[in-house]
Amino acid sequence: MKIDRLIIPTNIEKTKFDLVREIEIKESKSKLVRENDGLTKHASRIKWMEWNEDGTLKAHHDTPAIGLSLLMSPFDESYTWLTTPITEIVEEREGYIKFNTQNSVYELWSNVEEK
């Protein structure tokens, strides 16, 4: 017995989500790239999060440091990305940082403009 199924083409036009994401990328000020697979995330704002031993939020900071996690805006339950804590800062200069976390290597550019 063959089951008929409705196939809805999804590539005909951009979804509302795609359009909103394009606007967010154009307005982003930070670009994060994960080294092993090239995953790329954009955000208009970032924070560096410090955690208590029980995994709850202790504080947030404006600059990176060992033990802090990167949180990319928006700053609510639908945040763009959250890294595990930094284990090593490989390179840091104005507008750029390369860092290792507990499970990945990242590069972060600040004040970037995507064309």
MOPAC internal coordinates of N, CA, C and O (Angstrom, degrees):
PM7 1SCF
backbone

  N    0.0000 0     0.00 0     0.00 0    0    0    0
  C    1.4480 1     0.00 0     0.00 0    1    0    0
  C    1.5295 1   108.73 1     0.00 0    2    1    0
  O    1.2310 1   121.29 1   -51.81 1    3    2    1
  N    1.3064 1   115.14 1   128.19 1    3    2    1
  C    1.4629 1   120.91 1   179.58 1    5    3    2
  C    1.5203 1   109.00 1   -96.02 1    6    5    3
  O    1.2310 1   121.31 1   -45.81 1    7    6    5
  N    1.3151 1   115.10 1   134.19 1    7    6    5
  C    1.4734 1   120.39 1   178.34 1    9    7    6
  C    1.5188 1   107.99 1   -99.88 1   10    9    7
  O    1.2310 1   120.87 1   -56.45 1   11   10    9
  N    1.3101 1   115.94 1   123.55 1   11   10    9
  C    1.4545 1   120.51 1   175.72 1   13   11   10
  C    1.5175 1   108.92 1   -75.76 1   14   13   11
  O    1.2310 1   121.62 1   -41.93 1   15   14   13
  N    1.3058 1   114.51 1   138.07 1   15   14   13
  C    1.4605 1   117.93 1   177.30 1   17   15   14
  C    1.5148 1   109.06 1  -134.38 1   18   17   15
  O    1.2310 1   121.41 1   -35.42 1   19   18   17
  N    1.2740 1   114.91 1   144.58 1   19   18   17
  C    1.4498 1   122.35 1   179.10 1   21   19   18
  C    1.5178 1   108.74 1   -81.68 1   22   21   19
  O    1.2310 1   120.09 1   -53.80 1   23   22   21
  N    1.3045 1   117.43 1   126.20 1   23   22   21
  C    1.4590 1   121.54 1   177.71 1   25   23   22
  C    1.5223 1   107.53 1  -107.90 1   26   25   23
  O    1.2310 1   121.62 1   -59.27 1   27   26   25
  N    1.3113 1   114.50 1   120.73 1   27   26   25
  C    1.4620 1   120.51 1  -179.79 1   29   27   26
  C    1.5206 1   107.75 1  -105.72 1   30   29   27
  O    1.2310 1   120.00 1   -64.22 1   31   30   29
  N    1.3227 1   117.60 1   115.78 1   31   30   29
  C    1.4689 1   119.00 1   179.14 1   33   31   30
  C    1.5268 1   109.78 1   -67.24 1   34   33   31
  O    1.2310 1   120.95 1   -47.67 1   35   34   33
  N    1.3178 1   115.80 1   132.33 1   35   34   33
  C    1.4602 1   118.97 1  -177.81 1   37   35   34
  C    1.5154 1   112.40 1  -104.78 1   38   37   35
  O    1.2310 1   119.62 1   176.37 1   39   38   37
  N    1.3068 1   118.33 1    -3.63 1   39   38   37
  C    1.4475 1   119.93 1  -177.58 1   41   39   38
  C    1.5284 1   113.27 1  -101.41 1   42   41   39
  O    1.2310 1   119.49 1  -172.42 1   43   42   41
  N    1.3052 1   118.58 1     7.58 1   43   42   41
  C    1.4625 1   121.31 1  -178.87 1   45   43   42
  C    1.5223 1   110.90 1   -69.68 1   46   45   43
  O    1.2310 1   120.36 1   133.97 1   47   46   45
  N    1.3030 1   116.93 1   -46.03 1   47   46   45
  C    1.4487 1   120.50 1   178.28 1   49   47   46
  C    1.5201 1   109.15 1  -143.06 1   50   49   47
  O    1.2310 1   121.75 1   -20.74 1   51   50   49
  N    1.3143 1   114.25 1   159.26 1   51   50   49
  C    1.4519 1   118.36 1  -178.75 1   53   51   50
  C    1.5196 1   110.25 1   -72.49 1   54   53   51
  O    1.2310 1   121.30 1   -37.57 1   55   54   53
  N    1.3011 1   115.11 1   142.43 1   55   54   53
  C    1.4561 1   119.68 1   177.14 1   57   55   54
  C    1.5238 1   109.40 1   -79.07 1   58   57   55
  O    1.2310 1   121.05 1   -14.53 1   59   58   57
  N    1.2994 1   115.60 1   165.47 1   59   58   57
  C    1.4636 1   120.96 1   177.46 1   61   59   58
  C    1.5207 1   109.85 1   -58.06 1   62   61   59
  O    1.2310 1   120.48 1   139.77 1   63   62   61
  N    1.3372 1   116.70 1   -40.23 1   63   62   61
  C    1.4655 1   120.66 1   178.95 1   65   63   62
  C    1.5200 1   110.51 1   -59.86 1   66   65   63
  O    1.2310 1   119.65 1   135.20 1   67   66   65
  N    1.3449 1   118.27 1   -44.80 1   67   66   65
  C    1.4609 1   121.79 1   179.99 1   69   67   66
  C    1.5230 1   111.38 1   -60.28 1   70   69   67
  O    1.2310 1   120.59 1   137.12 1   71   70   69
  N    1.3264 1   116.49 1   -42.88 1   71   70   69
  C    1.4609 1   120.06 1  -179.53 1   73   71   70
  C    1.5198 1   111.65 1   -66.24 1   74   73   71
  O    1.2310 1   120.19 1   137.57 1   75   74   73
  N    1.3365 1   117.24 1   -42.43 1   75   74   73
  C    1.4633 1   120.75 1   177.95 1   77   75   74
  C    1.5250 1   109.70 1   -62.91 1   78   77   75
  O    1.2310 1   120.00 1   138.00 1   79   78   77
  N    1.3256 1   117.61 1   -42.00 1   79   78   77
  C    1.4703 1   121.49 1  -179.63 1   81   79   78
  C    1.5189 1   111.19 1   -63.99 1   82   81   79
  O    1.2310 1   119.69 1   141.26 1   83   82   81
  N    1.3417 1   118.20 1   -38.74 1   83   82   81
  C    1.4614 1   121.20 1   177.09 1   85   83   82
  C    1.5223 1   111.08 1   -61.62 1   86   85   83
  O    1.2310 1   120.16 1   138.98 1   87   86   85
  N    1.3218 1   117.29 1   -41.02 1   87   86   85
  C    1.4680 1   121.64 1   177.78 1   89   87   86
  C    1.5277 1   109.65 1   -64.04 1   90   89   87
  O    1.2310 1   120.32 1   135.04 1   91   90   89
  N    1.3311 1   117.00 1   -44.96 1   91   90   89
  C    1.4655 1   120.55 1   179.38 1   93   91   90
  C    1.5220 1   110.91 1   -59.44 1   94   93   91
  O    1.2310 1   119.62 1   137.64 1   95   94   93
  N    1.3208 1   118.33 1   -42.36 1   95   94   93
  C    1.4578 1   121.58 1  -179.43 1   97   95   94
  C    1.5199 1   110.26 1   -65.26 1   98   97   95
  O    1.2310 1   119.84 1   136.89 1   99   98   97
  N    1.3207 1   117.91 1   -43.11 1   99   98   97
  C    1.4661 1   120.86 1   179.71 1  101   99   98
  C    1.5278 1   111.62 1   -63.89 1  102  101   99
  O    1.2310 1   120.34 1   147.72 1  103  102  101
  N    1.3358 1   116.96 1   -32.28 1  103  102  101
  C    1.4564 1   120.89 1  -178.64 1  105  103  102
  C    1.5261 1   112.52 1   -93.99 1  106  105  103
  O    1.2310 1   119.91 1  -178.35 1  107  106  105
  N    1.3234 1   117.78 1     1.65 1  107  106  105
  C    1.4567 1   120.33 1  -175.92 1  109  107  106
  C    1.5138 1   111.36 1   -70.28 1  110  109  107
  O    1.2310 1   121.87 1   -28.94 1  111  110  109
  N    1.3112 1   114.03 1   151.06 1  111  110  109
  C    1.4508 1   121.04 1   177.36 1  113  111  110
  C    1.5176 1   111.06 1  -115.32 1  114  113  111
  O    1.2310 1   120.23 1   169.14 1  115  114  113
  N    1.3264 1   117.17 1   -10.86 1  115  114  113
  C    1.4606 1   121.56 1  -179.96 1  117  115  114
  C    1.5222 1   109.99 1  -131.86 1  118  117  115
  O    1.2310 1   121.48 1   -38.21 1  119  118  117
  N    1.3289 1   114.77 1   141.79 1  119  118  117
  C    1.4573 1   121.33 1   178.90 1  121  119  118
  C    1.5217 1   107.41 1  -130.44 1  122  121  119
  O    1.2310 1   120.66 1   -56.30 1  123  122  121
  N    1.3297 1   116.35 1   123.70 1  123  122  121
  C    1.4569 1   123.45 1  -179.93 1  125  123  122
  C    1.5178 1   108.84 1  -112.58 1  126  125  123
  O    1.2310 1   120.36 1   -47.72 1  127  126  125
  N    1.3390 1   116.92 1   132.28 1  127  126  125
  C    1.4607 1   121.44 1   177.64 1  129  127  126
  C    1.5260 1   108.30 1  -127.01 1  130  129  127
  O    1.2310 1   121.11 1   -52.62 1  131  130  129
  N    1.3393 1   115.47 1   127.38 1  131  130  129
  C    1.4580 1   121.01 1   175.85 1  133  131  130
  C    1.5241 1   108.13 1   -86.97 1  134  133  131
  O    1.2310 1   120.88 1   -51.35 1  135  134  133
  N    1.3263 1   115.92 1   128.65 1  135  134  133
  C    1.4590 1   121.45 1  -170.56 1  137  135  134
  C    1.5290 1   114.51 1   -64.08 1  138  137  135
  O    1.2310 1   119.15 1   135.99 1  139  138  137
  N    1.3176 1   119.22 1   -44.01 1  139  138  137
  C    1.4683 1   119.83 1  -170.73 1  141  139  138
  C    1.5264 1   114.46 1   -69.43 1  142  141  139
  O    1.2310 1   119.51 1   151.54 1  143  142  141
  N    1.3361 1   118.55 1   -28.46 1  143  142  141
  C    1.4659 1   119.07 1  -177.59 1  145  143  142
  C    1.5294 1   114.15 1  -131.28 1  146  145  143
  O    1.2310 1   120.07 1  -179.00 1  147  146  145
  N    1.3287 1   117.46 1     1.00 1  147  146  145
  C    1.4577 1   120.36 1   178.02 1  149  147  146
  C    1.5139 1   115.05 1    76.19 1  150  149  147
  O    1.2310 1   119.94 1  -172.88 1  151  150  149
  N    1.3350 1   117.72 1     7.12 1  151  150  149
  C    1.4615 1   120.58 1   177.09 1  153  151  150
  C    1.5227 1   108.73 1   -50.90 1  154  153  151
  O    1.2310 1   120.60 1   -49.38 1  155  154  153
  N    1.3316 1   116.47 1   130.62 1  155  154  153
  C    1.4558 1   120.93 1  -177.03 1  157  155  154
  C    1.5171 1   109.78 1  -124.37 1  158  157  155
  O    1.2310 1   120.84 1   -47.56 1  159  158  157
  N    1.3333 1   116.01 1   132.44 1  159  158  157
  C    1.4598 1   122.95 1   178.60 1  161  159  158
  C    1.5149 1   109.00 1  -127.92 1  162  161  159
  O    1.2310 1   120.97 1   -34.88 1  163  162  161
  N    1.3344 1   115.76 1   145.12 1  163  162  161
  C    1.4587 1   122.42 1   179.21 1  165  163  162
  C    1.5235 1   109.27 1  -122.60 1  166  165  163
  O    1.2310 1   120.74 1   -30.90 1  167  166  165
  N    1.3274 1   116.19 1   149.10 1  167  166  165
  C    1.4611 1   120.25 1   176.91 1  169  167  166
  C    1.5237 1   109.32 1  -154.52 1  170  169  167
  O    1.2310 1   121.30 1   -27.50 1  171  170  169
  N    1.3147 1   115.12 1   152.50 1  171  170  169
  C    1.4572 1   119.39 1   176.86 1  173  171  170
  C    1.5211 1   111.52 1   -82.72 1  174  173  171
  O    1.2310 1   120.56 1   155.18 1  175  174  173
  N    1.3395 1   116.54 1   -24.82 1  175  174  173
  C    1.4713 1   120.47 1   179.32 1  177  175  174
  C    1.5296 1   109.12 1  -143.15 1  178  177  175
  O    1.2310 1   121.22 1   -26.60 1  179  178  177
  N    1.3265 1   115.27 1   153.40 1  179  178  177
  C    1.4568 1   121.02 1   176.40 1  181  179  178
  C    1.5269 1   109.42 1  -134.74 1  182  181  179
  O    1.2310 1   121.14 1   -22.73 1  183  182  181
  N    1.3295 1   115.43 1   157.27 1  183  182  181
  C    1.4607 1   122.62 1   173.44 1  185  183  182
  C    1.5209 1   107.15 1  -139.28 1  186  185  183
  O    1.2310 1   120.92 1   -26.60 1  187  186  185
  N    1.3209 1   115.85 1   153.40 1  187  186  185
  C    1.4551 1   122.41 1   176.01 1  189  187  186
  C    1.5145 1   106.60 1  -107.82 1  190  189  187
  O    1.2310 1   120.49 1   -61.20 1  191  190  189
  N    1.3278 1   116.67 1   118.80 1  191  190  189
  C    1.4617 1   122.57 1  -171.08 1  193  191  190
  C    1.5298 1   111.62 1   -99.68 1  194  193  191
  O    1.2310 1   121.50 1   -42.34 1  195  194  193
  N    1.3322 1   114.74 1   137.66 1  195  194  193
  C    1.4614 1   121.93 1   175.75 1  197  195  194
  C    1.5220 1   107.73 1  -110.75 1  198  197  195
  O    1.2310 1   120.26 1   -42.08 1  199  198  197
  N    1.3317 1   117.11 1   137.92 1  199  198  197
  C    1.4567 1   121.97 1  -173.50 1  201  199  198
  C    1.5250 1   112.05 1  -115.27 1  202  201  199
  O    1.2310 1   120.86 1   -33.49 1  203  202  201
  N    1.3152 1   115.96 1   146.51 1  203  202  201
  C    1.4624 1   121.60 1   169.44 1  205  203  202
  C    1.5197 1   108.33 1   -74.37 1  206  205  203
  O    1.2310 1   120.32 1   -12.81 1  207  206  205
  N    1.3210 1   116.99 1   167.19 1  207  206  205
  C    1.4586 1   121.31 1   179.72 1  209  207  206
  C    1.5254 1   112.73 1   -61.19 1  210  209  207
  O    1.2310 1   120.03 1   152.85 1  211  210  209
  N    1.3349 1   117.55 1   -27.15 1  211  210  209
  C    1.4643 1   120.90 1   179.91 1  213  211  210
  C    1.5364 1   112.68 1   -86.74 1  214  213  211
  O    1.2310 1   119.98 1  -174.15 1  215  214  213
  N    1.3463 1   117.65 1     5.85 1  215  214  213
  C    1.4503 1   121.75 1   176.92 1  217  215  214
  C    1.5161 1   115.01 1    88.40 1  218  217  215
  O    1.2310 1   119.78 1  -177.92 1  219  218  217
  N    1.3177 1   118.02 1     2.08 1  219  218  217
  C    1.4648 1   121.01 1   177.32 1  221  219  218
  C    1.5241 1   108.90 1   -86.63 1  222  221  219
  O    1.2310 1   121.26 1   -20.79 1  223  222  221
  N    1.3205 1   115.19 1   159.21 1  223  222  221
  C    1.4633 1   121.09 1  -178.58 1  225  223  222
  C    1.5195 1   111.01 1   -68.80 1  226  225  223
  O    1.2310 1   120.84 1   -50.36 1  227  226  225
  N    1.3147 1   115.99 1   129.64 1  227  226  225
  C    1.4629 1   121.80 1   177.35 1  229  227  226
  C    1.5307 1   110.26 1   -99.08 1  230  229  227
  O    1.2310 1   120.80 1   131.60 1  231  230  229
  N    1.3426 1   116.08 1   -48.40 1  231  230  229
  C    1.4670 1   121.07 1  -178.29 1  233  231  230
  C    1.5214 1   108.96 1  -164.76 1  234  233  231
  O    1.2310 1   120.83 1   -13.29 1  235  234  233
  N    1.3358 1   116.01 1   166.71 1  235  234  233
  C    1.4603 1   119.61 1   171.32 1  237  235  234
  C    1.5187 1   108.60 1  -125.74 1  238  237  235
  O    1.2310 1   121.33 1   -28.04 1  239  238  237
  N    1.3277 1   115.06 1   151.96 1  239  238  237
  C    1.4618 1   121.76 1  -172.61 1  241  239  238
  C    1.5234 1   109.89 1  -131.32 1  242  241  239
  O    1.2310 1   121.12 1   -18.40 1  243  242  241
  N    1.3334 1   115.47 1   161.60 1  243  242  241
  C    1.4617 1   121.30 1   178.84 1  245  243  242
  C    1.5244 1   113.15 1   -91.24 1  246  245  243
  O    1.2310 1   120.32 1   163.95 1  247  246  245
  N    1.3311 1   116.98 1   -16.05 1  247  246  245
  C    1.4573 1   120.52 1  -178.00 1  249  247  246
  C    1.5277 1   110.43 1  -126.04 1  250  249  247
  O    1.2310 1   120.48 1   -29.04 1  251  250  249
  N    1.3362 1   116.69 1   150.96 1  251  250  249
  C    1.4643 1   120.48 1  -178.48 1  253  251  250
  C    1.5274 1   111.88 1   -74.97 1  254  253  251
  O    1.2310 1   121.13 1   -24.02 1  255  254  253
  N    1.3283 1   115.43 1   155.98 1  255  254  253
  C    1.4651 1   122.48 1   174.81 1  257  255  254
  C    1.5223 1   108.25 1  -162.41 1  258  257  255
  O    1.2310 1   120.87 1   -19.65 1  259  258  257
  N    1.3114 1   115.95 1   160.35 1  259  258  257
  C    1.4603 1   121.33 1   176.58 1  261  259  258
  C    1.5338 1   108.13 1   -55.95 1  262  261  259
  O    1.2310 1   120.64 1   -44.88 1  263  262  261
  N    1.3355 1   116.37 1   135.12 1  263  262  261
  C    1.4633 1   121.65 1   178.73 1  265  263  262
  C    1.5155 1   115.05 1    92.73 1  266  265  263
  O    1.2310 1   119.91 1   168.45 1  267  266  265
  N    1.3455 1   117.78 1   -11.55 1  267  266  265
  C    1.4653 1   121.05 1   179.84 1  269  267  266
  C    1.5229 1   110.38 1   -94.76 1  270  269  267
  O    1.2310 1   120.58 1   -28.20 1  271  270  269
  N    1.3267 1   116.49 1   151.80 1  271  270  269
  C    1.4661 1   123.43 1   176.34 1  273  271  270
  C    1.5219 1   109.08 1  -108.15 1  274  273  271
  O    1.2310 1   120.57 1   -33.09 1  275  274  273
  N    1.3149 1   116.51 1   146.91 1  275  274  273
  C    1.4613 1   121.50 1   176.67 1  277  275  274
  C    1.5204 1   109.49 1   -88.76 1  278  277  275
  O    1.2310 1   120.62 1   -52.23 1  279  278  277
  N    1.3310 1   116.42 1   127.77 1  279  278  277
  C    1.4629 1   122.93 1   174.23 1  281  279  278
  C    1.5175 1   107.46 1  -116.61 1  282  281  279
  O    1.2310 1   121.00 1   -52.56 1  283  282  281
  N    1.3391 1   115.69 1   127.44 1  283  282  281
  C    1.4622 1   121.06 1  -179.44 1  285  283  282
  C    1.5212 1   109.77 1  -106.42 1  286  285  283
  O    1.2310 1   120.81 1   -44.16 1  287  286  285
  N    1.3352 1   116.06 1   135.84 1  287  286  285
  C    1.4632 1   122.16 1  -176.57 1  289  287  286
  C    1.5264 1   111.14 1   -58.33 1  290  289  287
  O    1.2310 1   120.94 1   -23.44 1  291  290  289
  N    1.3347 1   115.80 1   156.56 1  291  290  289
  C    1.4638 1   128.80 1     6.23 1  293  291  290
  C    1.5301 1   111.55 1   -72.70 1  294  293  291
  O    1.2310 1   120.82 1   -22.86 1  295  294  293
  N    1.3024 1   116.04 1   157.14 1  295  294  293
  C    1.4593 1   121.28 1  -176.32 1  297  295  294
  C    1.5217 1   110.95 1   -98.32 1  298  297  295
  O    1.2310 1   121.29 1  -115.74 1  299  298  297
  N    1.3300 1   115.13 1    64.26 1  299  298  297
  C    1.4598 1   121.86 1   175.54 1  301  299  298
  C    1.5219 1   107.73 1  -147.79 1  302  301  299
  O    1.2310 1   119.84 1    16.57 1  303  302  301
  N    1.3061 1   117.91 1  -163.43 1  303  302  301
  C    1.4654 1   120.24 1  -176.49 1  305  303  302
  C    1.5252 1   113.56 1   -66.03 1  306  305  303
  O    1.2310 1   119.51 1   169.24 1  307  306  305
  N    1.3253 1   118.53 1   -10.76 1  307  306  305
  C    1.4642 1   120.84 1   179.19 1  309  307  306
  C    1.5289 1   111.20 1  -110.54 1  310  309  307
  O    1.2310 1   120.34 1  -142.99 1  311  310  309
  N    1.3295 1   116.95 1    37.01 1  311  310  309
  C    1.4595 1   121.49 1  -179.25 1  313  311  310
  C    1.5358 1   110.41 1   -56.09 1  314  313  311
  O    1.2310 1   121.13 1   -23.67 1  315  314  313
  N    1.3241 1   115.45 1   156.33 1  315  314  313
  C    1.4595 1   121.12 1  -178.01 1  317  315  314
  C    1.5216 1   112.31 1   -72.69 1  318  317  315
  O    1.2310 1   120.18 1   134.10 1  319  318  317
  N    1.3374 1   117.27 1   -45.90 1  319  318  317
  C    1.4641 1   120.64 1  -178.05 1  321  319  318
  C    1.5102 1   109.90 1  -162.08 1  322  321  319
  O    1.2310 1   120.97 1   -32.43 1  323  322  321
  N    1.3296 1   115.75 1   147.57 1  323  322  321
  C    1.4601 1   123.18 1   175.36 1  325  323  322
  C    1.5182 1   107.20 1  -137.47 1  326  325  323
  O    1.2310 1   120.57 1   -57.96 1  327  326  325
  N    1.3298 1   116.52 1   122.04 1  327  326  325
  C    1.4622 1   119.56 1   178.63 1  329  327  326
  C    1.5270 1   109.81 1   -88.79 1  330  329  327
  O    1.2310 1   121.26 1   -16.23 1  331  330  329
  N    1.3238 1   115.20 1   163.77 1  331  330  329
  C    1.4614 1   119.51 1   167.85 1  333  331  330
  C    1.5291 1   106.72 1   -73.33 1  334  333  331
  O    1.2310 1   119.54 1   -12.13 1  335  334  333
  N    1.3316 1   118.49 1   167.87 1  335  334  333
  C    1.4664 1   120.51 1  -176.72 1  337  335  334
  C    1.5353 1   114.09 1   -60.28 1  338  337  335
  O    1.2310 1   121.18 1   -33.56 1  339  338  337
  N    1.3124 1   115.34 1   146.44 1  339  338  337
  C    1.4650 1   122.98 1   178.01 1  341  339  338
  C    1.5268 1   109.46 1   -67.88 1  342  341  339
  O    1.2310 1   121.30 1   -47.08 1  343  342  341
  N    1.3354 1   115.11 1   132.92 1  343  342  341
  C    1.4672 1   120.85 1   175.58 1  345  343  342
  C    1.5253 1   111.35 1  -106.56 1  346  345  343
  O    1.2310 1   120.62 1   156.43 1  347  346  345
  N    1.3502 1   116.42 1   -23.57 1  347  346  345
  C    1.4678 1   120.38 1  -179.90 1  349  347  346
  C    1.5166 1   109.52 1  -157.97 1  350  349  347
  O    1.2310 1   120.60 1   -42.82 1  351  350  349
  N    1.3182 1   116.45 1   137.18 1  351  350  349
  C    1.4620 1   121.86 1   170.88 1  353  351  350
  C    1.5185 1   106.36 1   -99.25 1  354  353  351
  O    1.2310 1   120.82 1   -68.00 1  355  354  353
  N    1.3389 1   116.04 1   112.00 1  355  354  353
  C    1.4561 1   122.65 1  -174.22 1  357  355  354
  C    1.5229 1   110.91 1   -79.65 1  358  357  355
  O    1.2310 1   120.76 1   135.35 1  359  358  357
  N    1.3378 1   116.15 1   -44.65 1  359  358  357
  C    1.4658 1   121.96 1  -178.83 1  361  359  358
  C    1.5167 1   108.42 1  -151.37 1  362  361  359
  O    1.2310 1   121.01 1   -38.69 1  363  362  361
  N    1.3169 1   115.68 1   141.31 1  363  362  361
  C    1.4626 1   119.58 1   178.43 1  365  363  362
  C    1.5215 1   108.85 1  -147.24 1  366  365  363
  O    1.2310 1   121.19 1   -50.69 1  367  366  365
  N    1.3180 1   115.34 1   129.31 1  367  366  365
  C    1.4651 1   122.11 1   174.09 1  369  367  366
  C    1.5201 1   107.22 1  -149.11 1  370  369  367
  O    1.2310 1   119.71 1    -6.32 1  371  370  369
  N    1.2940 1   118.16 1   173.68 1  371  370  369
  C    1.4555 1   120.36 1  -176.90 1  373  371  370
  C    1.5235 1   110.96 1   -57.91 1  374  373  371
  O    1.2310 1   120.83 1   -56.95 1  375  374  373
  N    1.3253 1   116.01 1   123.05 1  375  374  373
  C    1.4586 1   121.93 1   177.59 1  377  375  374
  C    1.5165 1   115.30 1    81.37 1  378  377  375
  O    1.2310 1   120.06 1  -175.56 1  379  378  377
  N    1.3420 1   117.50 1     4.44 1  379  378  377
  C    1.4677 1   119.83 1  -176.68 1  381  379  378
  C    1.5222 1   110.43 1  -151.59 1  382  381  379
  O    1.2310 1   121.19 1   -38.83 1  383  382  381
  N    1.3290 1   115.33 1   141.17 1  383  382  381
  C    1.4583 1   121.46 1   171.51 1  385  383  382
  C    1.5234 1   108.68 1  -148.82 1  386  385  383
  O    1.2310 1   121.56 1   -42.91 1  387  386  385
  N    1.3320 1   114.62 1   137.09 1  387  386  385
  C    1.4622 1   121.15 1   172.06 1  389  387  386
  C    1.5173 1   105.82 1  -114.87 1  390  389  387
  O    1.2310 1   120.66 1   -51.51 1  391  390  389
  N    1.3350 1   116.35 1   128.49 1  391  390  389
  C    1.4547 1   119.30 1  -175.89 1  393  391  390
  C    1.5215 1   111.70 1  -144.89 1  394  393  391
  O    1.2310 1   121.62 1   -26.33 1  395  394  393
  N    1.3235 1   114.50 1   153.67 1  395  394  393
  C    1.4608 1   122.42 1   174.63 1  397  395  394
  C    1.5196 1   107.51 1  -101.28 1  398  397  395
  O    1.2310 1   121.29 1   -37.90 1  399  398  397
  N    1.3244 1   115.13 1   142.10 1  399  398  397
  C    1.4575 1   120.42 1   172.92 1  401  399  398
  C    1.5263 1   107.35 1  -114.16 1  402  401  399
  O    1.2310 1   120.61 1     7.50 1  403  402  401
  N    1.3086 1   116.44 1  -172.50 1  403  402  401
  C    1.4570 1   119.87 1   179.88 1  405  403  402
  C    1.5264 1   112.82 1   -61.56 1  406  405  403
  O    1.2310 1   120.18 1   156.94 1  407  406  405
  N    1.3683 1   117.27 1   -23.06 1  407  406  405
  C    1.4601 1   118.25 1  -177.45 1  409  407  406
  C    1.5247 1   115.95 1  -139.68 1  410  409  407
  O    1.2310 1   119.46 1  -175.68 1  411  410  409
  N    1.3436 1   118.64 1     4.32 1  411  410  409
  C    1.4647 1   119.82 1  -177.92 1  413  411  410
  C    1.5244 1   111.02 1  -153.09 1  414  413  411
  O    1.2310 1   121.54 1   -12.03 1  415  414  413
  N    1.3321 1   114.66 1   167.97 1  415  414  413
  C    1.4634 1   122.52 1   172.72 1  417  415  414
  C    1.5244 1   106.64 1  -117.59 1  418  417  415
  O    1.2310 1   120.67 1   -48.42 1  419  418  417
  N    1.3269 1   116.33 1   131.58 1  419  418  417
  C    1.4647 1   121.44 1  -176.59 1  421  419  418
  C    1.5205 1   111.26 1  -127.46 1  422  421  419
  O    1.2310 1   121.63 1   -25.62 1  423  422  421
  N    1.3434 1   114.49 1   154.38 1  423  422  421
  C    1.4543 1   122.66 1   167.51 1  425  423  422
  C    1.5238 1   106.58 1  -122.74 1  426  425  423
  O    1.2310 1   120.77 1   -46.33 1  427  426  425
  N    1.3247 1   116.13 1   133.67 1  427  426  425
  C    1.4581 1   121.56 1  -179.34 1  429  427  426
  C    1.5175 1   108.91 1  -126.09 1  430  429  427
  O    1.2310 1   121.07 1   -54.78 1  431  430  429
  N    1.3279 1   115.56 1   125.22 1  431  430  429
  C    1.4500 1   122.10 1   174.57 1  433  431  430
  C    1.5237 1   107.75 1  -108.59 1  434  433  431
  O    1.2310 1   120.39 1   -47.01 1  435  434  433
  N    1.3297 1   116.86 1   132.99 1  435  434  433
  C    1.4638 1   121.35 1   178.25 1  437  435  434
  C    1.5155 1   109.45 1  -109.20 1  438  437  435
  O    1.2310 1   121.44 1   -27.78 1  439  438  437
  N    1.3129 1   114.85 1   152.22 1  439  438  437
  C    1.4689 1   122.72 1  -179.30 1  441  439  438
  C    1.5253 1   111.19 1    58.80 1  442  441  439
  O    1.2310 1   121.02 1  -133.61 1  443  442  441
  N    1.3280 1   115.65 1    46.39 1  443  442  441
  C    1.4622 1   120.73 1   178.66 1  445  443  442
  C    1.5204 1   109.49 1   -97.03 1  446  445  443
  O    1.2310 1   120.95 1   -25.32 1  447  446  445
  N    1.3023 1   115.78 1   154.68 1  447  446  445
  C    1.4624 1   121.29 1   174.54 1  449  447  446
  C    1.5144 1   107.74 1  -124.05 1  450  449  447
  O    1.2310 1   120.91 1   -61.44 1  451  450  449
  N    1.3233 1   115.86 1   118.56 1  451  450  449
  C    1.4746 1   120.98 1   177.50 1  453  451  450
  C    1.5274 1   108.29 1   -89.10 1  454  453  451
  O    1.2310 1   121.00 1   -46.07 1  455  454  453
  N    1.2877 1   115.69 1   133.93 1  455  454  453
  C    1.4702 1   120.74 1   178.51 1  457  455  454
  C    1.5004 1   110.16 1   -97.47 1  458  457  455
  O    1.2310 1   120.10 1   180.00 1  459  458  457

